[in-house]
Amino acid sequence: MGSDPGFLIIPAIDLRGGRCVRLVQGDPSRETVYSDDPVAVARAFAAAGARRLHVVDLDGAFEGRPRNLAVATEIARAVDIPVELGGGIRSMAAIEQVLASGIAYAILGTAAIEQPELVEEACRRFPGRVLVGIDARDGRVAVRGWAEGTERDAVELAREMGRRGVAQIIFTDIARDGTLSGPNLAALERVATAGVPVIASGGVSSLDDLRTLAALRDRGVVGAIVGKALYTGAVDLRAALALLRPEAAGRPDAVGRADVG
């Protein structure tokens, strides 16, 4: 069953051209480069007490196949905490390659819409190691690096992914991502009604935001990804960890439905 991991605060490392960057609302023309050494960034987050890292291959998301896997693998080897990777993972071969590289969790996004059977097969083959990223504008799912919209409802997709066996859902409100404007709490609560543990992404700007998200844990929101707020200094990772789970800083987490509630 595993011990209760508490509310997860997961630092984000977005990779583009091998560098650590942040985009605003997923727009590649609105990029800020924060470091030429993503591995050093990962080590710093781990040293501060992070229990998991969220890595996104932006080039992979735009091109449809992993492009920064070598750097992501370096990150996974450099830290002793689990690393999750998303971006362009759209085939079983890509899933196998990612999970064989030392990365703990593969995040499927576009594949959840276009190849739901692939998601289900991956969950059977790699139980507990497949997560799904649901990225939405006004409740409708976007795909292919957020470049294309769909008519698919985010909550409906979350329910289907739960039936297909995904361990967790990472929900991003695209309008909030990279804006430091606060998370979309109403959308998060709706997605959480699907019954799959949800990790919030997009808009976190302060310790107050994290405290508010942590209060939704009994409704199924089990963690939050923090990106720009860490890089700008709006959120101090050590302070956030101490605020929400002081006794667990530095302890690796376990993913799974048994760890919720």
C-alpha positions in Angstrom: 0.0 0.0 0.0 2.9 2.4 0.7 3.1 5.2 3.2 1.1 8.4 2.8 3.3 10.8 0.7 1.3 13.9 1.7 0.7 16.7 -0.7 3.4 16.7 -3.4 5.1 19.9 -4.6 6.8 19.0 -7.9 9.3 21.4 -9.5 9.1 21.6 -13.2 12.0 21.6 -15.7 10.9 22.4 -19.3 13.5 21.4 -21.9 13.9 23.1 -25.2 17.1 22.7 -27.2 18.7 21.1 -24.2 18.2 24.2 -22.0 15.9 24.9 -19.1 13.2 27.3 -20.3 9.7 28.5 -19.4 7.0 29.4 -21.9 3.9 31.5 -21.3 0.7 29.6 -22.1 2.7 27.1 -24.1 3.7 29.7 -26.7 7.1 29.0 -28.2 7.5 32.6 -29.1 7.2 33.7 -25.4 10.2 31.8 -24.0 12.5 32.7 -21.2 15.8 30.7 -20.8 16.6 30.1 -17.1 19.6 27.8 -17.4 21.9 26.2 -19.9 22.4 23.3 -17.4 19.1 21.6 -16.6 21.0 18.9 -14.7 22.3 21.4 -12.2 18.8 22.8 -11.8 17.5 19.3 -11.1 20.2 18.7 -8.5 19.4 22.0 -6.8 15.7 21.1 -6.6 16.6 17.7 -5.1 18.9 19.3 -2.6 16.2 21.6 -1.5 14.0 18.6 -0.6 11.9 17.9 -3.7 10.5 14.4 -3.7 9.8 14.2 -7.5 10.6 16.2 -10.6 8.4 17.0 -13.6 10.3 17.2 -16.8 8.7 18.3 -20.1 10.4 17.8 -23.5 8.9 20.8 -25.3 10.7 20.0 -28.6 9.2 16.5 -28.4 5.7 17.9 -27.7 5.9 20.0 -30.8 7.5 17.4 -33.0 5.7 14.3 -31.9 8.6 12.2 -30.6 11.1 12.6 -27.7 13.9 15.0 -28.6 15.5 15.7 -25.2 15.6 12.2 -23.8 19.3 12.3 -23.4 19.1 15.3 -21.1 16.1 13.9 -19.2 18.1 10.7 -18.7 21.0 12.7 -17.3 18.6 14.4 -14.9 17.2 11.1 -13.7 20.7 9.7 -13.1 21.8 12.8 -11.3 19.1 12.8 -8.6 17.9 10.1 -6.2 14.2 11.1 -6.5 11.7 10.0 -9.2 11.5 11.9 -12.4 8.4 12.0 -14.7 8.8 12.9 -18.3 6.2 14.1 -20.9 6.3 15.6 -24.4 6.1 13.6 -27.6 5.6 10.2 -26.1 3.1 8.8 -28.6 4.1 5.2 -29.2 4.9 2.0 -27.2 8.4 2.2 -28.4 8.8 5.7 -27.0 7.2 4.6 -23.7 9.6 1.6 -23.4 12.6 3.8 -24.2 11.6 6.4 -21.6 11.0 3.9 -18.9 14.1 1.9 -19.7 16.2 5.1 -19.3 15.8 5.4 -15.5 12.9 7.8 -15.7 10.2 6.7 -13.3 7.0 7.8 -15.0 6.0 8.4 -18.6 3.4 11.1 -19.2 1.1 10.6 -22.2 -0.9 13.6 -23.5 -1.8 13.6 -27.1 -1.9 9.8 -27.1 -4.7 9.9 -24.5 -7.0 11.6 -27.2 -5.7 9.9 -30.3 -4.6 6.5 -29.1 -6.5 5.6 -25.9 -5.9 1.9 -26.5 -2.1 2.6 -26.3 -2.6 4.2 -22.9 -4.5 1.2 -21.7 -1.8 -1.2 -23.0 0.9 0.8 -21.4 -0.9 0.8 -18.1 -1.1 -3.0 -18.2 2.6 -3.4 -19.1 3.9 -0.7 -16.8 1.5 -0.6 -13.8 1.8 2.6 -11.8 4.3 4.2 -14.1 1.9 5.8 -16.7 0.5 9.2 -16.1 -1.8 11.2 -18.4 -1.5 14.9 -19.0 -4.8 16.7 -19.7 -4.3 20.2 -20.9 -7.3 22.3 -21.4 -8.6 25.7 -22.6 -12.1 26.5 -21.2 -12.6 22.9 -20.3 -11.7 21.5 -23.8 -8.6 19.4 -24.3 -5.7 20.7 -26.4 -3.1 18.4 -28.0 0.2 18.4 -29.9 2.1 20.8 -27.6 -1.2 22.8 -27.1 -1.1 23.8 -30.7 -4.4 22.1 -31.6 -7.7 22.3 -29.8 -10.3 19.5 -29.6 -13.9 19.4 -28.6 -13.2 16.7 -25.9 -14.3 17.6 -22.4 -11.5 17.4 -19.9 -13.6 15.7 -17.2 -14.9 13.1 -19.7 -11.4 12.3 -20.8 -10.2 12.0 -17.1 -13.0 9.5 -16.5 -12.0 7.4 -19.5 -8.3 7.5 -18.5 -9.3 6.3 -15.1 -11.1 3.3 -16.7 -8.0 2.6 -18.7 -5.9 2.4 -15.6 -3.7 5.5 -15.4 -2.0 6.2 -12.0 -2.5 9.9 -11.9 -3.7 12.8 -14.1 -1.7 16.0 -14.5 -4.2 18.7 -15.2 -3.0 22.0 -16.8 -5.2 25.0 -17.3 -3.4 26.5 -20.4 -4.6 30.0 -19.8 -2.9 30.0 -16.4 0.3 28.3 -17.3 3.4 30.5 -16.9 1.3 33.5 -15.9 1.6 33.4 -12.1 -2.1 34.2 -12.0 -3.2 31.5 -9.6 -4.5 28.0 -10.3 -8.0 27.4 -11.7 -9.6 25.8 -8.7 -13.0 25.2 -10.2 -11.6 23.3 -13.2 -9.4 21.2 -10.9 -12.3 20.2 -8.7 -14.3 19.2 -11.8 -11.5 17.0 -13.1 -11.0 15.5 -9.7 -14.6 14.2 -9.7 -13.4 11.6 -12.3 -12.0 9.7 -9.4 -8.3 9.6 -10.5 -5.7 11.4 -8.3 -5.0 14.8 -9.9 -1.8 16.9 -9.9 -2.4 20.6 -10.5 -0.4 22.5 -13.0 -0.4 26.0 -14.2 -0.6 29.4 -12.4 0.9 28.7 -9.0 2.3 32.0 -7.8 2.7 31.8 -4.1 2.7 29.8 -0.9 -0.9 30.8 -0.5 -1.8 29.1 -3.8 -0.1 25.9 -2.6 -1.9 26.0 0.7 -5.2 26.4 -1.1 -4.4 23.5 -3.4 -3.3 21.3 -0.5 -6.8 21.9 1.0 -8.3 20.1 -2.0 -6.5 16.9 -1.2 -9.5 15.2 0.3 -11.2 15.9 -3.0 -8.5 14.1 -5.0 -5.9 16.9 -5.8 -2.8 15.2 -4.5 0.0 17.6 -5.6 1.0 20.6 -7.6 3.6 21.3 -10.2 5.5 24.6 -9.7 7.5 26.1 -12.5 7.8 29.8 -13.1 7.2 30.7 -9.5 10.3 28.8 -8.5 12.5 30.4 -11.2 11.4 33.9 -10.4 11.7 33.5 -6.7 8.0 34.0 -6.0 8.0 30.6 -4.3 10.9 29.2 -2.2 10.9 25.5 -2.5 12.3 24.8 0.9 9.7 27.1 2.5 6.9 25.4 0.6 8.0 21.9 1.6 8.3 23.0 5.2 4.9 24.6 5.1 3.0 21.6 3.7 5.0 18.6 5.0 8.0 19.5 7.1 8.7 15.9 8.2 8.9 14.5 4.7 11.3 16.8 2.8 13.7 14.7 0.8 11.7 11.5 1.0 10.9 9.9 -2.3 7.2 9.4 -3.0 5.2 6.5 -4.2 2.6 6.9 -6.9 -0.7 5.1 -6.8 -4.3 5.1 -5.9 -3.6 3.6 -2.4 -1.6 6.8 -1.6 -4.6 9.1 -2.0 -6.8 9.9 1.0 
